[in-house]
Amino acid sequence: MALYVYKFGGTSVGTVDKIQKVADKVKLAHDQGHKIVVVVSAMSGETNRLVDLAEQMQPRSDAREMDVLLSTGEQVTIALLSMALLERGCLARSYTGRQVPIVTDNSFTKARILSVDNTRLEADLEKGRIAVVAGFQGMTEYGCTTTLGRGGSDTTAVAIAASLKADECHIYTDVDGVYTTDPRIEPKARRLDKITFEEMLEMASLGSKVLQIRSVEFAGKYNVALRVLPSFEEGTGTLITYDEESNMEKALISGIAFNRDEAKLTITGVPDLPGIASKILTPIADKNIEVDMIIQNIASDRNTDFTFTVHRNDYEEAFAILQNTCDELGAKEVKGNDKIVKVSIVGVGMRSHAGIASTMFKALADESINIELIATSEIKISVVVYEKYLELAVRTLHAAFELDKVGT
């Protein structure tokens, strides 16, 4: 029999009734002889409630105390699920991150996992117990409670699966797997049986919300087989693996990701001098504003136009910073647009097949969709277009690469 790590998010354990259903699913696997570790999040809405309480006490909450507060959400869930399992006749035991223990660095509210001591978990599994572990949390080497930030429960599950050398780590969600694109935009989107870590990492970083980037990175680093499954329906979901040879029925393109939260900034007439890019981007970085795509064009007069994208929430601040830089450098002007989106195609098939870029660009041109910026890597091509064309662009590319057909 296999050793599985199951992870259930906040919506999957959002009510007592849903926790009872999770207990039924876990018991079924345990009765089949499998060894099971369950990682759970706080019940949906609970973390937001705790954040609201903190803001009433201290508008800019102390990070250490915030972690102490937020870690209580998962503690409720592990106790309730363990009770439900015990009521069903299963041996079960709950663990907070400190009790495992999961050791992290001391970056409160966004800690990184350093190690997992699986001694207690292995002892429970050998005795036939189900271990129920609080996701999203750990402790420093000095015993301070920490939380792992966004996607922390997924990361906890993958870390435990790596430590225990589990056969698979199952991430249960409100979708039944990874799709070629968002079915809400393209109804013909198809669920993928398999996708590689590399492709999933690109999809996650480019806007796909199924898995958090950190958990995919962790799984890829430690070669943990991930499977995305629906919480309360039957199905095989999507397996995320290293196997490129049999990946997705030899598809050239795995899927289409998009990000609505983009904004573009351009500073024109910049002197073409060594170090000019640093002078433009350093003030932006100093304000912890992340830059995504960067394009630099040198005009015939040897001046430079420098364009980059940022998150839409950072647009106003970045524009003001860039305006100051423009004055300091004696550049011509600053232009911006916060009504753009990024659309990307992803697939390991790009490595061995030519003509994918031309297919993409022709499909968009046929629909009169103008491309503002282009960025590429070994397995992805991203374009920036006006946001009014987002849905049309996604559907057009989905059709152009025939992603609704198995084996394309």
ABEGO torsion letter per residue (X at the ends): XBBBBBBBBAAAAABAAAAAAAAAAAAAAAAAGBBBBBBBBBBBGAAAAAAAAAAAABABBBAAAAAAAAAAAAAAAAAAAAAAAAAAGBBBBBBBAAAOBBBBBABBGABBBABBBAAAAAAAAAAGBBBBBBBGBBBBAAGBBBBAEBGAAAAAAAAAAAAAGBABBBBBBABAEBBABBAAABAABBBBABBBAAAAAAAAAAGBAABBAAAAAAAAAAGBBBBBBBAABBEAEBBBBABAAABGGGBABABBBBBAABBBBBBBGBBBBBGAAAAAAAAAAAAGBBBBBBBBBBBAAGBBBBBBBBBAAAAAAAAAAAAAAAAAAGBABBBBBAABBBBBBBEAAAAABBGAAAAAAAAAAAAGBBBABBBBBAABBBBBBBAAAAAAAAAAAAAAAGAABBGX
